[in-house]
Amino acid sequence: SCIKQQDFYCILHTVKVFSFYRRQAIRKVEIMSLSDFDFLIENFSALIDWRYIAMWAIGGILIFLAIKYEMEPTLLLPLGFGTILVNIPFSGAIDHETQEGALSTLYRAGISNELFPLILFIGIGAMIDFGPLLSNPKLMIFGAAAQFGIFFTFCAASMFFGINDAASIGIIGAADGPTAIVVAQKLGSHYKGAIMVAAYSYMALVPIIQPPVIKMLTTKKERLIRMPYHDKKVSKLTKILFPIIITVIAGIVAPESVSLIGFLMFGNLLRECGVLNSLSETAQNVLANLITIFLGITIASQMQAEKFLRPDTLLILGLGLFAFIFDTAGGVIFAKFLNLFLKNKVNPMIGAAGISAFPMSGRIVHKMGLKEDPQNFLLMHSVGVNVSGQIASVIAGGLILNFFM
């Protein structure tokens, strides 16, 4: 292209860049014949670090889980493949001294400015039906109780990290990737990459993590509790007013949450208004899936071996798992506590759906109920708790921002 344009400076720059990468690839050996296969074999160990191989394995595992077990494939597949892309030696997918990588550019364009998470919230809001929650408003308290792990983990993380980093790590427990990204960005955390990876990884691993925790904290008798359906009809006006009122209330309680809760509720308003059905369907399907794919492969740009395979990063992943488990446990224990005073008992498993991994957590609780008793249908209740957890996690993120910004 440079030759066709007869651009001497362009040709000179291209030659310099090519020469630089040739020198880097052979670790200070000045000249290397690209056709010299024997030389490549002899210097393979200089080109391939064991950390790259470890990251390829991690990427492969994520792809395997996405395909074999269908664990959030729209998220795990791009995340796993992106992990392999950025850990190829001298990968052109990420920034180097003399060039910009596509994934690094995409990261700056969509995550550094919080654009992707906020747009994704529109799609999530359009998916949510608040009808089960509005027909039984007391379910909202379970969503609040399931945020316990956020603040507990913040206290634990503050022993190892600075306050802003600890607060950002704590929000992983909400299993809300977009909120985790926004909080980490606004608080200027030094560990944004690890926090994003942990938040989205644990969201996808809900089917593996939650069931053992739920079973450990409940008895078979408790898991067999049946809950009656509430047939109370929710009017269209109520469904339209709900996202507006929630946005105002959340904005007053936690002003920093306005952008988060606002985009979520705007998406829900698209769904409920009845005059923008085509936009609502686009937000639920095309928009949400597209942004999720971009998020997955872009977050992978932070999974470079030299950044990821470090003690502090691995500690963050451990604390994120700790937060996730305690959020699940907090909802279950709170439901068990309420049963001490309630005449009509609630199935404590629904408390676990209070994390914001919508709709995965709600479906898991429903399936666990059916496994114990094929006639026990908990879907309406678990989804109601699940959507309340989505609201609660955003408000929790806003409160953390208010405290520490």
N, C-alpha and C positions, 0 to 999 in steps of 0.2 A: 504493500500500500504506500509506504514511504517512497519507494523507488518510482512508482507511477506518478506520485505528486512531485518528484524531483526535489524532495525536502531533505537537504543535507543534514540539518540539525536533528531531524526526526530519525534518520538512519544512524547517525552517531549515537544518539541516546539509546536506540534499540540495541546497538552493539554493546554499549556499556552495560545495560541491564542484563543482557544475555551472558556477558562475561562474568558479571557479579554472581549470578546464580550458579554458573558452572563452577566457580571457585568455592562457593559455599557448599555445594553438593559433595565435593570431595574433601572437605575439611582442610582448606588451605593448600591443596595441591593445585598448581597454577593452570595446568592444561589437561583436559580430559577428552578423549575421543568418545563421542556419544555412541559410536558403533563398536566400541571395545567392550564386548560382553564379558570377557574374562575379568577386565578391570572392575566392572560393576559387581561381579560375584565376590571378588577379593575384598572389596570395600563395602559390602552389604551391611556389615555390622556398624560401620561409621555413618551410614545413611539411616538405618532403622534402629531407633531406641526401643527398649523393652516397654517404655510407657506408651508408645504408639500402639504396640501390639495389644496392650491391656485395654486401651481405649477402643480399638477395633472390636475386641471381644465384648465390651460393654455395649457398643453400638449394635453388634450382632444379636445380643440378648434382647435389646429393646425391639429390634425388628422381629425376632422370633416370637416375643410375647404379643406383638401387634397382629401377626399373621396367624399363628397357631391358636392362640387363645382369644383373639379379637379384643384385646384390652386397649380401648381407645385408639384404634389404628390411625385415625386422622391426626393424632398427636404423637404417638410413640414411633410410628414408621418414619415420618420426617425427622424426628429427634434422633432416632438411631442412625439413619442414613447420613444426616448432617454431622453426627459425631465422627463417623468414618471419614467424611470429606475433609474436616478441619484437622484431622490427625494424620494425613498423608504428608510426608516430609516436604517442606517448602510449598505447601498447598496454596494454590492461587485463589482459594475460596475466602481466605482471610488476609488481613493487612500484613504487609512486610515493609521494610524500610523504603523500598523503591516502587511499591505498587499498592493499590487498594484492592482488597478482595470483595467479591460480590456479597458474601454473607455479612461481612463487617459493615459494608455500606448499608445493607438492608437493616442491620441492627440499629445503626444510627438513625435511619429514616423512620423506623417503626416502633422501636422499643425505648431508645434513649429519650424520645419525646412523648412516650406513653400513648402513641397513636393506636397501635395494634390492640392493646388491652381494652381501651375505651370503645373502639369500634366493635370488638368481640362482645362487650357487654350489651350492645344493642341487640345482637343476635341471641344472646342468652335470655335477655328480657323478653324477646318475642317468642321464645320457646315456653316460657313459664305461664302456667295457668294458676292464678292465685285463688281459683274457686274453692278447692278443698280447704285452704287456709281460712278464707273468708267465711265459709260455712261452719268452721270450728276454730274461732280465733285463739282459743287457749293453747293451740299447738305452737303458737309463736314463742312461748316461754321455753320450749325444748330447743328451738334454734338458738336462743340466747345462752342457754346452759351449755350447749356444745362448743361454745367459744372459750370455755374455761382453760383449755390447753394452751391457747395463745399467750395468756398472761402468765401462766405457770412456766412456760418455756422461756418467756422473756426474762423471768427472774433467774432461771438456770443459765441462760446464755450470757447474762450480764456478768457472770463470774469469769468468763473467758474472753468476752469481746466488749468493745465500747458500747455505750448506751444506744446509739442510733443503729449500730449493727445488730445488737441484741433484740431491739424492737422489730427490726426487719426480719430477723430469723424467726421470731415468735409467730409472725403472721402466716408462716408456712402451715401451721396446724389447722388453719381454716380450710385447707384444700381448695383454695381459690387462687389460681394462677394469676389472673389479671390484677387482683388486689395486691398480691405479693410483689408483682413487678412495680406497680405504681408506688407502693409504700417504700420499697427499696430505693427506687429512683429519687423520690422526693426527700428521703432522709439521707441521701448521699452515701449509702452503704458501700463499703469497700469489697463486699462479697456478693454483688448483684448476680453474677453468673451462677454461683453455687446456690443462691436462694431461688432463682428462677428454675433451675434444673430440679432442685428438691421439690418445689411446690408442684410442678407439672408431673414429675415422676410419681409422686405419691397420689396425685389425683387419679392417674391411670392405674395405680396398683390398689385402688380401693377394694376390688374383689378379693385380693389376697390378704390385705391387712385387717379389714374390719371384722369379717366373720369370726376369727379366733378370739378377738377381744370381746365381742358380744357374747360368745358362748362361755367364755371364762367368767363373765360377770353376771350371768343369768342362769337360773335353773330351768329344767325342762318344763316345769309347771308354769313358770313365768312366760316362757316362750310360747306356751299353748293358750295364753289369754286371748280371748276374742274381743274385739272392739266393735260396737255397732256403728253402722254408717249414719251420718247425719244427712238427711235428705233436704235440708233447708236450701231453698233455691236462692241464688245470689243474683240480684238484678244487674242489668247491663250498666246502669248508672253507677252502681257501687263499684263495679270492676273498672270503670273509667276514672272515677274519683280516687280510687285507692292509690295508683302510682303517683298521682299528683300530690296527695296528702302525705304519703310516705316521704317523697322528695323534700317537701317543706319541713316536716318534722325532723328528718335526718339532718337536713341542712342547718337547722337551729341547734340541734344537739351536738353535731360534729361538722362544722362548716367545711372542713377539709375533705369531707366525704361527698360533697355536692357533685363533683364531676363523675365519681364512681357510681353513686346511687342514681344520679340524674340520667346517665346513659342507660343504665339497667332499666329504669322505670320508663324511659322514653321508648325503649324497645317493646316493653309490655303495653304501653299506650298504643303503639302501632297495631298490636295484636287485638286489643279490646275495642278500639274506636269504631271498627266496622266499616270504615270508608277507605282504608289503605291495605286491603287484603293482599294485593300483589306485593307491596313493599314488605309486609309482614312475612309472607312466605319466602321472599328473597333473603330477608334478614335471618330467618330461621335456618335456611338451607345453604344457599350459595354463599352468602356473606360469612356466616359462622364457620362453615367448612373451609373456605378459602383463607380466612384470617388464622384459623387454627393451624392449617398447614404452614403458613408463613411464620407463625409463632414458633412452631416446633423446629423447623429447620434453621430459623434465625437464632433461637436460644442455643442451638447446638454450637454456634460460633464461640460460645463461652466455655465449651467443653474441651478446650485444648489441653493436652496432657500436662503441660507445664503449669497450667492454672488449676486443673482439676485434681490431679493426684498429689495433693498436699495435705498435711495433717489438719490444717484449719478448715479446708474444704470438706474433708471427710467428717470432721467434727460437726460441721453445719448440717450435713446429711443425716448424721445421727440425731442431732437435736430436732431436726425436722420430723423425723420418724417418731421421736419422743412426743412432740407436739401433736402429731396426728393421732397417736394412740390415746393421749390424754383428752383430746377433744372428743373422740369416740366414747371413751370411758365416762367423761363428764356428762354427756347426754343420757347414757344408760343409767348411771348412778342417780342422776336427778329424777328420772322417771321412777326408779325404785323408791326413792325418798318420798315422792308424791303419793305413791301407792299406800304408804303408811297412814295417810289421812283420807284417801278417796274411797267412796263407797263402790263406785264403778271403776275397777282397776284398769290401768292402761298397760298395754304390752310394752315392757321396758326396752324392747329392741328398737322401737320407733325413735327413742332418744338418740340413737347412733346416727340417724339420718339428718341430724341437725348440722352436720358439716355442710359446706356449700358445694360439694361435688355433685352437682345436679346434672341429670337425674339418676346417676349411677348409684348413689347411696340409698335413695328411696327404693330403687328396684331390688337392691341386694337384701334389704330388710324384708321386703315383700316375699322374695324367693325363700328366705330363711323361714318365714312364717308358714309358707306352703309346704316346705319340707317337713316341718314338725307336725302340721295338720293341713291336709289338702283342702279343707274347707275354711281355712283361716285367711281371709283376704285383708291384708294390711296396706294395700297400695295407696288408697285414698289418704290414710293417716300418715304414712311414711313420706309421701310426696308433699303433703301439707307441711310437715316438719322440715323437709328438705328445702322447700322454697323459703321458709322462714329463716333457715340457716344461711341461705344466700344473702338475704337482706342483712342478717345479723353480722355476717363476716365483713360486709362492706362498711357497716357502721363501726365495727370494731377497728377496721383499718383506719377509718376517719378519726376515731378517738386517739389512736396511737399517733397519727400525724399531728393532731392538736396538742398532744402532750409534749412531743419531742421536736417539732419543727422550730 
